[in-house]
Amino acid sequence: MSSLQVNINEKANLIWAIADKLTGPYKPHEYGEVILPLTVIRRFDCILEKTKEAVVQKDQELKIAVKDPILRKVSGYSFYNVSPFTFNKLLDDPDNIEANFRSYLNGFSENVRNIIERFKFDNHISYLAEKNLLYIVLKEFTDPKADLHPDKISNIEMGYIFEEIIRRFSEAHNEDAGQHYTPREVIELMVNILFYDDSELLSGDAPIKTLYDPACGTGGMLTVAEDYLRRLNSNAQLICFGQEINPQTYAICKSDILIKGANADYIKEGNTLSDDMFSEDKFDYILSNPPFGREWKNERSKVETEHKKGYAGRFGTGLPAVGDSQMLFLLTALSKIKDPKDGGTRIAIIHNGSPLFTGDAGSGPSNIRKYIIENDLLETIIALPNDIFYNTGIATYIWVLSNKKSYRRKGQVQLINATEMYEKRRKSLGNKRNDIPRHYIDEITRLYGDFKETEVSKILHNDEFGYAKIVVERPLLDEKGQVVLKKGKPQPDTSLRDTENVPLAESIDSYFTREVLPYTPDAWIDESKTKIGYEIPLTRYFYKYTPPRPSREIMAEILEIEKELDGALKAVFE
């Protein structure tokens, strides 16, 4: 286990142990309502400790109404606390712990108070004090091992810690922790590809780029992307934007951004599908893992209203089934792409298998795929190993989209099968039983960069994903077996109606002549009903036929197992 992981586990275990102090007055699934806000507050407390006295003194000296800019300068951060208290000083007066703690919280600058409010923590303060737990919990957080200063716990590590304790709290309540975060190795792979071969970003003197996540959770994707870029080019600046629906995870994300010294105003709280906070904005990069299988019936009215606007809104291309919103997030991402004249945009977004193929020709999902492929926006789809996410063991895929494709990628889509590129974990975390180790991250990135045909990399022309769905009719016959005519035209027998999917690369007439007419010579095509559809049957392109094992071999194995069982049973009963 790496030193990084050891540090993360140590701190996560410590915080979890503090949560155990709540046993009795609180049920395990309620621990997070107390521990998450206190962890955030403690991190602010550790950061401000060195400049605390100077800030308090300056606040007392200033006789002006607008103190904020000056106090920020004194604290060295874009936030501060003017109360005389710290976590340690609060312990000096146990009898007044509740009043003093409230005074301490009110001493924070407005931007931090707004974050704390999102946790709805206020009611818990009185309850903790009533149960004689407030002092105990605060004391636990002052343990030297609970030092959460960035010098001791980096933002990357803190992100891991928050996600780990969220996972534990969610498991205690049988909730879906995975909706809040994505395994770091998956994010690293996405970021690798997102920034791949961007010479301006990777080597420029002082490039400024924007990154957006429409379902940012605790901000893990934004943090990893920023850290990755800083390692590649310390002169580059990545301005992060995000929107999150859950108040607690939004607060964690915003506190992380604030602590890093970035503009936390670019992190918005709200429902991206029904209330897009960045409706007029375009971004250089978009990175996201929207929820799988989340219904959008609560947002249906606003989504359908926006759909009626056509391409003036986000959803003019089409709407997915109400039971799964992930393609709405995909359309949201596509609505944020910059004009190629302004540098264009690259997107990396995670989906499960349904966006690849659900929906018949003419349906919303098919029309979305049609729009993406016919506009040559799809670069690559990467099939990930199963069991790498905390909340699901199903197949997952990274979609890479761009309106600034390199010349060699024009008109083509790369499919990468990385399903076998994993290592088993010694201990599962929820449904996460596998990891993608560093050498496989590098290999997948290389496969993307090489853009060559291999056993696990296929390159297909855009047209290969399209098909024309034709309606084949046969004549209606009367009781005498004669064709029923209307205005001289044969009428179709709806009971005999059939459909055929004709690859776009093939002539419909040729297909019909070869595949239909030899068997039903009286058939015809109702051209008014022809629809164009698109699907991406990724597994089909990597399918390898495995012949069945010889029956003799299977029988030998069965007989051997029977012998083993017979011996075991004899040992038990003798």
C-alpha positions in Angstrom: 0.0 0.0 0.0 1.4 3.4 -0.9 2.2 6.1 1.7 -0.6 8.2 0.1 -3.2 5.5 0.7 -1.8 4.9 4.2 -2.3 8.6 5.1 -5.8 8.6 3.6 -6.8 5.5 5.4 -5.4 6.7 8.7 -7.3 10.0 8.5 -10.5 8.4 7.3 -10.3 5.8 10.1 -9.7 8.6 12.6 -12.8 10.6 11.5 -14.9 7.4 11.4 -13.8 6.7 15.0 -14.9 10.2 16.0 -18.3 9.4 14.4 -18.5 6.4 16.8 -18.7 8.9 19.7 -22.2 9.8 18.4 -23.5 6.3 19.0 -26.8 6.4 21.0 -28.2 9.8 20.3 -27.4 9.3 16.6 -28.0 6.3 14.3 -25.1 5.3 12.1 -26.8 6.6 8.9 -27.1 10.0 10.7 -23.4 10.4 11.5 -22.6 12.2 8.3 -24.9 15.1 9.1 -22.5 15.9 12.0 -19.1 14.6 10.9 -19.0 16.0 7.4 -19.6 19.7 8.3 -17.3 19.4 11.3 -14.5 18.0 9.1 -14.9 20.9 6.7 -14.9 23.4 9.6 -11.9 21.7 11.2 -10.0 22.0 7.9 -10.7 25.8 7.8 -9.7 26.0 11.5 -6.3 24.4 10.8 -5.6 26.6 7.8 -6.4 29.8 9.6 -4.6 29.0 12.8 -1.3 30.8 12.0 -2.9 34.1 11.1 -5.8 33.9 13.5 -4.5 36.4 16.1 -3.5 38.9 13.5 -6.9 38.7 11.8 -8.7 39.2 15.2 -6.5 42.2 16.1 -7.0 43.8 12.7 -10.7 43.3 12.8 -10.8 45.1 16.2 -8.6 47.9 14.9 -10.6 48.6 11.8 -13.4 51.2 12.2 -14.8 50.9 8.7 -17.8 49.1 7.4 -16.1 47.1 4.5 -13.4 45.1 6.2 -13.5 42.0 3.9 -10.6 42.8 1.5 -8.2 43.8 4.3 -9.0 40.8 6.5 -8.5 38.5 3.5 -5.1 40.0 2.9 -4.2 39.5 6.6 -5.4 35.9 6.7 -3.5 35.1 3.5 -6.6 33.4 2.1 -9.9 34.5 0.5 -11.6 33.6 3.8 -11.0 34.3 7.5 -12.5 34.1 11.0 -12.7 37.1 13.4 -13.9 35.3 16.5 -11.4 34.8 19.3 -12.0 31.1 19.3 -10.4 28.1 17.6 -11.2 24.4 18.1 -8.6 24.3 20.8 -9.7 27.5 22.6 -13.3 26.3 22.7 -12.2 23.5 25.0 -11.1 26.0 27.7 -14.7 26.8 28.6 -16.8 23.5 28.5 -19.8 25.1 30.3 -20.3 27.6 27.5 -19.3 25.4 24.6 -22.5 25.8 22.6 -22.6 29.6 22.7 -18.9 29.9 22.1 -19.1 27.5 19.2 -21.9 29.4 17.6 -19.9 32.6 18.1 -16.9 30.9 16.4 -19.0 29.9 13.4 -20.5 33.3 13.0 -16.9 34.7 13.0 -16.2 33.1 9.6 -16.3 35.3 6.5 -19.5 35.1 4.6 -18.3 32.7 1.9 -17.5 30.1 4.6 -20.7 30.7 6.4 -22.6 30.0 3.2 -20.9 26.7 2.9 -21.6 25.7 6.5 -25.3 26.6 6.0 -25.6 24.1 3.2 -25.0 21.3 5.7 -28.0 22.4 7.8 -25.8 21.9 10.8 -27.4 24.5 13.1 -30.0 22.2 14.7 -27.4 19.6 15.4 -25.3 22.0 17.5 -28.0 22.3 20.2 -28.7 18.6 20.2 -25.0 17.8 20.5 -24.7 20.2 23.4 -27.8 18.7 25.0 -26.4 15.2 24.9 -23.0 16.4 26.2 -21.4 15.4 22.9 -20.3 18.8 21.4 -17.3 19.1 23.7 -16.3 15.5 23.2 -16.5 15.6 19.4 -14.6 18.9 19.2 -11.9 17.6 21.5 -11.5 14.5 19.3 -10.9 16.8 16.3 -8.1 18.7 18.2 -6.0 15.5 18.4 -2.7 16.1 16.6 -3.5 13.2 14.3 -6.6 15.2 13.2 -4.5 18.0 11.8 -6.2 18.7 8.5 -3.9 21.5 7.3 -3.1 21.2 3.6 0.6 20.9 4.6 -0.4 17.6 6.2 -3.3 16.6 4.0 -3.2 17.8 0.4 -6.4 18.7 -1.5 -6.1 15.4 -3.5 -5.9 13.4 -0.2 -8.7 15.4 1.4 -10.9 14.6 -1.6 -10.2 10.9 -1.0 -10.9 11.2 2.7 -14.3 13.0 2.1 -15.3 10.4 -0.4 -14.3 7.5 1.8 -16.3 8.8 4.8 -19.3 9.5 2.5 -19.0 5.9 1.3 -19.0 4.6 4.8 -21.9 6.7 5.9 -23.9 5.8 2.8 -23.3 2.1 3.3 -24.6 2.5 6.9 -27.9 3.8 5.3 -27.9 1.5 2.3 -27.6 4.6 0.1 -25.8 5.0 -3.2 -22.3 6.5 -2.3 -21.1 6.1 -5.8 -23.3 8.9 -7.1 -21.0 11.3 -5.4 -17.6 10.3 -6.8 -15.6 8.4 -9.4 -12.5 6.2 -8.7 -9.4 8.3 -9.1 -7.8 6.0 -11.6 -10.7 6.4 -13.9 -10.5 10.2 -13.5 -6.8 10.1 -14.2 -7.4 8.1 -17.4 -10.0 10.6 -18.5 -7.8 13.6 -17.8 -4.9 11.9 -19.6 -7.0 11.7 -22.7 -8.7 15.1 -22.2 -5.4 16.9 -22.3 -3.6 14.6 -24.7 -1.6 16.4 -27.4 -2.8 19.8 -26.4 0.5 21.6 -27.1 -0.8 25.0 -26.2 -1.9 23.9 -22.7 1.0 21.6 -22.0 3.8 23.9 -23.1 2.5 27.4 -23.2 4.0 30.1 -21.1 0.8 31.0 -19.2 -2.2 29.5 -20.9 -5.6 29.9 -19.2 -8.2 27.2 -19.9 -11.7 26.4 -18.5 -13.0 23.1 -17.3 -16.7 22.3 -16.6 -18.4 19.4 -14.8 -22.3 19.5 -14.9 -22.5 16.9 -12.0 -19.4 17.8 -10.0 -20.2 16.0 -6.7 -17.4 16.6 -4.2 -15.2 18.1 -7.0 -13.0 15.1 -7.4 -12.8 15.4 -11.2 -12.0 19.1 -11.1 -9.3 18.6 -8.4 -7.6 15.7 -10.2 -7.6 17.6 -13.5 -6.1 20.7 -12.0 -3.4 18.7 -10.1 -2.5 16.8 -13.3 -2.2 19.9 -15.3 -0.1 21.6 -12.7 2.4 18.7 -12.8 2.6 19.0 -16.6 2.9 22.7 -16.8 3.2 24.8 -13.7 2.5 28.0 -15.7 -0.9 26.8 -16.9 -4.1 27.9 -15.2 -7.2 25.8 -15.2 -10.4 27.6 -14.1 -12.9 25.1 -12.8 -16.7 25.4 -13.1 -19.2 23.0 -11.8 -22.8 22.4 -10.7 -24.1 20.0 -8.0 -27.6 19.2 -6.9 -26.8 17.7 -3.5 -26.2 20.5 -0.8 -23.7 18.6 1.2 -21.5 17.5 -1.7 -21.8 21.0 -3.2 -20.5 22.4 0.1 -17.6 20.0 0.2 -16.7 20.9 -3.4 -17.0 24.6 -2.8 -14.8 24.5 0.3 -12.1 22.6 -1.6 -12.1 25.2 -4.3 -12.0 28.0 -1.8 -9.1 26.4 0.1 -7.1 26.1 -3.1 -7.4 29.8 -3.6 -9.6 29.5 -6.7 -12.8 31.3 -7.4 -15.5 29.3 -5.5 -18.2 31.4 -7.1 -17.8 29.2 -10.2 -19.2 26.3 -8.3 -23.0 26.5 -8.3 -25.7 24.6 -6.4 -28.7 23.4 -8.3 -30.3 20.9 -10.7 -28.4 21.0 -13.9 -31.2 19.5 -15.9 -33.9 21.9 -14.9 -31.8 25.0 -14.0 -28.6 25.3 -15.9 -26.5 27.9 -14.1 -24.1 28.1 -17.1 -26.6 28.5 -19.9 -24.6 31.1 -21.7 -21.1 29.7 -21.1 -18.7 27.7 -23.3 -15.7 25.8 -22.0 -12.4 24.4 -23.3 -12.8 21.0 -21.5 -15.7 19.1 -20.1 -15.3 16.2 -17.7 -18.2 14.4 -16.0 -19.6 11.2 -14.5 -23.4 11.8 -14.5 -25.6 9.4 -12.5 -26.7 6.2 -14.3 -30.3 5.2 -14.4 -31.5 8.4 -12.6 -35.1 9.3 -13.5 -35.8 12.8 -14.7 -39.6 12.8 -14.2 -39.2 15.6 -11.6 -37.5 17.8 -14.2 -39.8 16.6 -17.1 -41.8 19.7 -17.5 -38.8 22.0 -17.8 -36.8 19.5 -19.9 -39.6 19.1 -22.4 -40.2 22.9 -22.6 -36.5 23.3 -23.5 -36.8 20.4 -26.0 -39.5 22.3 -27.8 -37.1 25.2 -28.4 -35.2 23.0 -30.8 -31.5 23.8 -31.2 -32.1 27.0 -29.3 -32.0 24.9 -26.2 -29.9 21.9 -25.0 -32.3 19.1 -25.8 -33.5 19.9 -29.3 -31.7 16.8 -30.7 -33.9 14.3 -28.8 -34.9 13.1 -25.4 -34.0 9.8 -23.7 -36.4 7.6 -21.8 -37.7 9.3 -18.6 -36.0 6.5 -16.5 -32.5 7.4 -17.5 -31.1 11.0 -17.5 -27.5 10.4 -18.5 -27.9 11.4 -22.1 -29.4 14.7 -20.9 -26.1 15.4 -19.3 -24.4 14.5 -22.5 -26.5 17.0 -24.4 -25.8 19.6 -21.7 -22.1 19.0 -22.3 -22.5 19.4 -26.0 -24.3 22.7 -25.5 -21.1 24.1 -23.9 -18.7 23.4 -26.7 -16.7 26.4 -28.1 -16.7 27.2 -31.8 -13.7 25.6 -33.4 -12.6 29.1 -34.5 -12.2 29.8 -30.7 -10.3 26.7 -30.0 -13.0 24.1 -29.8 -13.8 21.7 -26.9 -13.0 18.2 -25.8 -15.3 16.2 -23.6 -14.8 13.0 -21.6 -17.9 11.6 -20.0 -18.8 8.3 -18.4 -21.9 6.3 -19.3 -23.2 2.8 -18.8 -24.1 0.7 -21.8 -27.6 2.0 -22.5 -26.5 5.2 -24.5 -24.7 2.9 -26.9 -27.7 1.2 -28.3 -31.0 1.8 -26.6 -33.8 3.3 -28.7 -35.0 2.3 -32.1 -34.4 4.5 -35.3 -36.2 7.8 -34.9 -36.2 7.6 -31.0 -34.6 10.2 -28.8 -31.5 8.2 -27.9 -30.9 7.1 -31.5 -31.4 10.7 -32.7 -28.8 11.9 -30.1 -26.3 9.3 -31.4 -27.2 10.4 -35.0 -26.5 14.0 -34.2 -23.2 13.2 -32.6 -21.9 10.9 -35.3 -23.2 12.8 -38.3 -21.6 16.0 -36.9 -18.3 14.0 -36.4 -18.1 14.8 -32.7 -17.3 11.3 -31.4 -13.6 10.5 -31.1 -13.4 7.4 -29.0 -15.3 5.1 -26.7 -13.4 3.1 -24.1 -14.9 0.0 -22.6 -13.8 -0.1 -19.0 -13.4 -3.2 -16.8 -16.3 -4.3 -14.7 -16.4 -3.8 -10.9 -14.2 -0.7 -10.8 -17.0 1.6 -9.5 -18.2 1.7 -5.9 -21.9 1.6 -6.6 -22.2 -0.7 -9.6 -20.5 -3.7 -11.2 -22.1 -3.1 -14.7 -20.2 -2.3 -17.8 -19.1 1.3 -18.1 -17.7 3.4 -20.9 -15.8 6.6 -21.4 -17.0 8.7 -24.3 -14.5 11.1 -25.8 -16.1 13.8 -27.9 -14.5 16.8 -29.7 -15.3 19.4 -32.3 -11.5 19.8 -33.0 -10.6 16.4 -34.2 -7.2 15.9 -35.7 -7.0 15.3 -39.5 -6.4 11.6 -39.1 -9.5 11.1 -36.9 -11.9 13.0 -39.2 -14.9 10.9 -40.1 -13.9 8.0 -37.9 -14.5 6.6 -34.4 -12.0 4.6 -32.3 -13.3 1.9 -30.1 -11.0 0.6 -27.3 -11.7 -2.5 -25.4 -10.0 -2.1 -22.0 -12.2 -4.6 -20.2 -9.3 -6.9 -19.3 -7.0 -4.1 -18.2 -7.4 -4.4 -14.4 -6.0 -5.8 -11.2 -8.0 -7.5 -8.5 -8.2 -5.7 -5.2 -7.2 -7.5 -2.1 -10.3 -6.0 -0.4 -13.5 -4.8 -2.1 -14.9 -1.4 -1.5 -18.6 -1.7 -2.1 -18.9 -3.1 -5.6 -15.4 -2.0 -6.4 -13.4 -5.3 -6.7 -10.9 -4.2 -9.4 -8.5 -1.3 -10.0 -6.9 0.1 -13.2 -3.2 0.3 -12.3 -0.9 2.9 -13.6 0.6 0.8 -16.4 -2.8 0.1 -17.8 -3.8 3.8 -17.6 -0.6 4.5 -19.7 -1.4 1.7 -22.1 -5.0 2.9 -22.8 -3.7 6.5 -23.2 -1.1 5.2 -25.7 -3.8 3.2 -27.6 -5.8 6.4 -27.9 -2.8 8.4 -29.0 -1.6 5.9 -31.5 -5.0 5.7 -33.2 -4.2 2.3 -34.8 -6.0 -1.0 -35.3 -5.0 -3.6 -32.8 -6.8 -6.5 -31.1 -8.2 -4.0 -28.6 -8.5 -1.0 -30.8 -10.8 -0.8 -33.7 -11.2 2.2 -36.1 -14.5 2.5 -37.9 -16.0 5.0 -40.3 -18.9 7.0 -39.0 -21.3 5.5 -41.5 -20.7 2.0 -40.1 -22.8 2.9 -37.0 -25.8 4.0 -39.0 -28.7 2.1 -40.6 -31.9 2.7 -42.5 -34.9 1.1 -40.9 -37.2 0.2 -43.7 -40.8 -0.9 -43.5 -41.6 -3.9 -45.7 -45.2 -4.3 -46.8 -47.1 -7.2 -48.4 -50.4 -7.0 -50.1 -53.8 -7.5 -48.4 -55.8 -10.3 -50.0 -59.5 -10.6 -50.1 -61.5 -13.8 -49.4 -60.8 -15.0 -53.0 -57.1 -14.5 -52.7 -57.0 -11.4 -54.8 -55.0 -8.3 -54.0 -57.1 -5.5 -52.5 -56.6 -2.3 -54.4 -57.4 1.3 -53.6 -57.0 3.9 -56.4 -55.2 1.2 -58.3 -52.6 0.6 -55.5 -52.3 -2.6 -53.5 -53.2 -2.2 -49.9 -50.8 -3.4 -47.2 -51.7 -6.3 -44.9 -50.6 -4.9 -41.5 -50.4 -8.3 -40.0 -47.6 -9.1 -42.5 -45.8 -5.9 -42.0 -42.1 -6.3 -41.2 -39.0 -4.1 -40.8 -35.4 -4.5 -41.9 -32.3 -2.6 -40.8 -30.1 -1.8 -43.8 -26.5 -0.6 -43.1 -26.0 3.0 -44.4 -23.0 1.9 -46.4 -25.3 -0.4 -48.5 -27.9 0.5 -51.1 -31.4 -0.1 -49.8 -32.5 -1.4 -53.2 -29.6 -3.8 -53.4 -30.3 -5.1 -49.9 -34.0 -5.4 -50.6 -33.4 -7.3 -53.8 -31.0 -9.7 -52.2 -32.5 -10.2 -48.7 -36.2 -9.8 -49.1 -37.6 -10.4 -52.7 -36.3 -13.9 -53.1 -38.5 -15.0 -50.2 -41.4 -12.6 -50.6 -41.5 -11.5 -54.2 -44.8 -9.5 -53.7 -43.2 -7.3 -51.1 -42.4 -3.6 -51.4 -40.9 -0.8 -49.3 -43.0 2.0 -47.8 -40.4 4.7 -48.3 -42.5 7.2 -46.3 -41.7 5.2 -43.2 -38.0 4.9 -43.6 -36.0 6.2 -40.6 -32.3 6.6 -40.1 -30.9 5.2 -36.8 -27.5 4.9 -35.1 -26.2 2.4 -32.6 -22.8 1.5 -31.3 -22.6 -2.2 -30.8 -19.2 -2.1 -29.3 -19.0 -5.6 -28.0 -19.8 -7.0 -31.5 -16.5 -5.5 -32.9 -14.4 -7.3 -30.3 -16.4 -10.6 -30.2 -14.2 -13.7 -30.4 -15.8 -17.0 -31.1 -15.0 -19.6 -28.5 -15.8 -23.1 -29.6 -17.7 -25.3 -27.1 -15.6 -27.6 -25.1 -15.7 -31.3 -26.0 -18.3 -33.2 -24.1 -15.8 -35.8 -23.1 -13.7 -33.1 -21.4 -16.7 -31.7 -19.5 -17.8 -35.2 -18.4 -14.4 -36.0 -17.1 -14.5 -32.8 -14.9 -18.0 -33.7 -13.6 -16.8 -37.2 -12.7 -13.7 -35.8 -10.9 -15.9 -33.4 -8.9 -18.2 -36.2 -8.0 -15.2 -38.2 -6.6 -14.1 -35.2 -4.6 -17.6 -34.7 -3.1 -18.0 -38.4 -2.4 -14.7 -38.4 -0.5 -15.7 -35.3 1.5 -19.1 -36.8 2.4 -17.5 -40.0 3.6 -15.1 -38.0 5.8 -18.1 -36.2 7.4 -20.3 -39.2 8.1 -17.7 -41.9 9.0 
